[in-house]
Amino acid sequence: MPPSRDAIVHRGDEDEVCPVCKSSRYLNPDMRFLINPECYHKMCESCVDRIFSSGPANCPVAGCHKTLRKNRFRKQTFEDINVEREVDIRRRVMTVLNRREEEFDSKLDWDNFLEQREEMIFNLVNGVDVGKTEADLQQYASENMRSIRTNQDLEAKEVSSFQERQNQEQELARIRRQAAREEKENERKEVMASREDLLSRLASGRPADAAAIAREGQKVLLKKSSARRSEEERIRLKQAALRGSDSKKPGQAAATAAEESGSGLIKGLKKIKSPEPEKPYDPFGGMVPNQRDYYTLRDHYPSPYLDPIRQDTRVLAGGYDLQEYYSRTLLEAFAGLGCFINEEVSKREASSLNAMKPVGTQGAAPAAGSSSQGSK
Amino acid sequence: MIEDDFYRTSSQFRLWSFAEDSLHSLRQNTNRLASDRVRGALRRAREARQSANSSAVGTPNPNGNDADSKLGEEKDIECLTAEEEQDLVRYFCEQIVQLGESYKPPLPTIVRATAIQYLRRFYITNSPMTYHPKTIMPCVLFIATKTENSYMSLRQFADGVPGDTTADDIITPEFLVMQSLRFTFDVRHPFRGLEGGIMELNAISRGLGLPTPHLPNQTPDDLRRFISSLPPSQNTPTSSSVSDRLARAYHNTREILKSAAQMTDAYFLYTPSQIWISALLLSDRPLAEFYLDTKLGGSAQLPESHPFTHLRTKLLTTLNNCSTLLDSYKPLASDADAKKAMRRIGKKLYHCQNPEKANLAGQKRVPTATAATAATASASDPATPESEMERLAKKRKLEGGQAEKHDIFGGELVMERTKERQI
């Protein structure tokens, strides 16, 4: 049972009263109130110490029979106890239903999931169908333990990397500021030095040269500063490039290890595709070497011309293999037997526009040759 | 069939195989272009001559007379037809065979066959009216000696060519020829295929034949029995052993491949293995049909739905077409009418030879730099007159001489210009 609204509404600073021991802040200025998320009844610290030090006990508020433990008592964060309770429930539900957007097939599914989650939170907060909702939540948690864990890990990682990045950026900003400060100092020093140099030269030089020296000094100054500026620009670009490469998203691993949720609480989750196991490498792309369709090659063909070669050391010493001759002649005997040029070539010409244009004699004119031949 | 895919990668299949009608239209087109150009060139030559004459005489011709003579001459120019061109090319193909024969030792068959195919390929996109076959023929034979790996020195080669042909005359059109061949020198001949086929048939006749991969239930003994019980063909004596029969078939087939296959369009229209099997069909029909049956299954052995049945019927029509083409060939030497016709064509060609292309040697000497400018110029007029070339060359030489005056490496460009301006 939530505490009665009256107790919360009439809560002044002065006349705050512990609902258990009835001692007020007026008497005890250091009084702190604690709550237990089991029933959200407020009581003062001394009451908690007094009642629960010796182990779990019932809530002392009349009509509330919840068993409370001392270690669950904590300080209230929000003034409104209802808000406090809703935040707690929300946190609990969120840790269980922690699906991420990339796990869903479509934006619509993700939105549906969000709505469902909000509805469950609403139910729990307002006490509608509490039993069923709790049961659903429990079942889901037990079924999807693993994916919940991985998503939690991911979230933690994201938080930590975000912080890291934040720190890095601050550090960089600090370095930049320092560099700029030094830069300014150096510039000032240089300006002073060159001005002094100019003055000394003016002092020692002839009066006729005065204008020339002054102009020259000005020019040197300008040149120096422009060189410095371009150097700065270069460094800045380099740093920007470095930052760009750093800021690649760390670990966008789609950890979709979700089990097929048995209760089917969440719809529209992506199917997990386990990658196809790689096939063993086939260097011939499915063809069998030396496989032919028209003939089977023998090791030896009887022939009065070729047989002497098989014993002739003068031929064999060079590495000549008669097998080469056999395979080549037989291949040429059948290569193209099934190519019907009349059909295939006209089909080819129809399909490709630039197959073969009639070139005429102009193509062979030696002077114009390179241009017309190249265009074919 | 994997063997067919091997052939499909060859340049002969990719670039030099044509459907029959597209080959025809290609030749017609070449002929039309060349005749147009010849007419134009002859007219230009005549005009140049006339203007030279008239300036020499100093009295301008009356206009009407001039037009009359032009009209009369226009009729004179009568160009070769595509068929006449083809006959002429075939005549020169036979000349290649003879020329190859005249060397000692004679050039190998394969060199001659390659040269013939080069010549035939060259004259698909070029016309004899533009480049006379007389000048191209020795050149293709010389290229073929090199590509077919039976090289001989150019001087030795030139000595064998009849007439006062010099070594320079032979290699002058070499680049032109190679360009027209699209730099593909690989010619797939049917000769080696024939060797392989006869080799396998020999093995079958001795009971050593292995079954074809797709027909595993053939046995060597069955094959041997089939080959020895083949019906005799019309041109073999009945009482001959199988090996004699094979040897005779081989010899006859090879003769067909050496002559008819070279002199007809077979290489453009069919693949080498189709050509040799068609030639085998001509010389020993039962044997060739038996061999095809061992490869693709006989008509009785296979069901209708088998893919080989379809392939087989298609292949048989193709082979029959090819063998009719091969059979239609008659050698020129044995035909008196053809000889007479050839003489007429030769005479006709003398009159319609493109005068601007007559001197190949002059054109070859064009330096590459001017060739580039000439190429742009010739986009509109492909036949740049020779005088134009000479003018360009002379101009370049003049410019070169001027630059050399200042500095051996040529002075700095910008400096020079400013200096000139100051002066």
Interface residues (C-beta under 8 A of the other chain):
Chain A: M287 Q291 R292 D293 Y294 Y295 T296 L297 R298 Y301 P302 S303 L306 Y326 R328 T329 L330 L331 E332 A333 F334 A335 G336 L337 G338 C339 F340 I341 N342 V345 S346 E349 M356 P358 V359 G360 T361 Q362 G363 A364 A365 P366 A367 A368 G369 S370 S371 Q373 K376
Chain B: M1 I2 E3 D4 F6 Y7 R8 F13 L15 S17 F18 A19 E20 S22 S25 L26 N29 T30 L33 A34 R37 T125 N126 S127 T130 Y131 F175 L176 Q179 S180 R182 R188 R192 G193 L194 E195 G196 G197 M199 E200 N202 A203 R206 L208 L210 P211 T212 P213 H214 L269 Y270 T271 P272 S273 Q274 W276 I277 K295 L311 K314 L315 T318 Q363 K364 V366 A371 A374 A375 S378 A379 P382 A383 T384 M389
